[in-house]
Amino acid sequence: MDILEHFYENPPRIKGFVPRKCSLGSENTLLYGPKGCGKSYLLIDHLLQSEANFLYLDLEDLRVDHIETIPLQTFLKEENITLLAIENYDFSFALPDFSGQCILTSRQRFSLPGFTPQRILHFDFEEYLATTQKSPTQSFNTYLKRGTGGYNYQLVARASFDSNTLQLFCHLCSLAGRAVSVNQIYLAMKQHCRISKDWLYKTMERLQEEHYIFFIPKKDAPKAQKKLFIYNHGFINALSLHTSFIGIFQNLIVNEMIKKSLQPFYGELNKYTVGNTLYSIEPFASEEASWVRVQKFFSQYKKQGIEAVRIITVSSHFSFTVGGLRCEALPFYEWAIVED
């Protein structure tokens, strides 16, 4: 009971909370997403803004050595708790029989009867803007270099992974924006450390479940190699010297698409399709060169049913029409805000 009394009498506090596009309702909820994405801030702000009598527990707090279901249930009843929040829930104890709202957090999604899963990702660019006092162009430069968290990515990686997993994740960061197979990753990794294919497949699956990496399929080619991306592009520069600007820029844009609930497929020459819209990633595009490119592939686009072309750049603005096909170029920092 001492543990429960301590955390009940000493609720969490946060400073400088920036409202997110997502919010919590009144139902039992599992918040899941990668480390550092803001689950805790979102949860604690919800607790502090509510009028509920709440108990907040973080199972990764070193002062929480163990929790038992029956004493917890008794405490909730005696203190008339109406909102229970458990961070980093790990199934080390069964949830109590509780009539109030319960909110859990985890890096991985899992199924619990009566709980609504809600995925939380790192800030998108519009949310990131709200944390700064800079213009969109200045913020973009910082966002590109430092990622969405702005924390020490090397320390986070070292704290999150064992030695082999850290080597693997560093290697994956060097592959961001490239089409690659798991077998190719295995052949490269076994030159540096002793691993099995079974270990690699399980670890790759875990990195996806914990939202460190994800893959995008090629359009109309389900058996083709998928493109690899890192959820927080800040890790790429921090963990690898073998990166390219176009790889990081692609990673930035595809992440933004995912956060906007778009489902892209990759094509040739750094192009992606979402529905009937083609996204062409051309950091330093010129209107003349882009017009020539669209003219060259115009008949192919029409066969694919493409109705619009978005050219995403670092700073260029222009628009033109080819055979009724509307093409518009926008800098990332504008596209990320205006795109639905």
Buried (B, 14 or more C-beta within 10 A) or exposed (E): EEBBEEBBEEEBEEEEEBEBEEEBEEEBBBBBBBBBBBBBBBBBBBBBEBEBEBBBBBBEEEEBEEBBEEBBBBBBEEBEBBBBBBBBBEEEBEBBEBEBBBBBBBBEBEEBEEBEBBBBBBBBBBBBBEEBEEEBEEBBEEBBEBBBBBBEBEEBBEEBBEEBBBBBBBBBBBBBBBBBEBEEBBEBBEEEEEBEEEBBBEBBEBBBEBBBBBBBBBBEEEEEBBBBBBBBBBBBBBBBEEBEEBBBBBBBBBBBBBBBEBEBBBBEEBBBBBEEBBBBBBBEBEBEEBBEBBEEBBEEBEEBEBBBBBBBBBBBEBEBEBEEBEBBBBBBBBBBEEBE
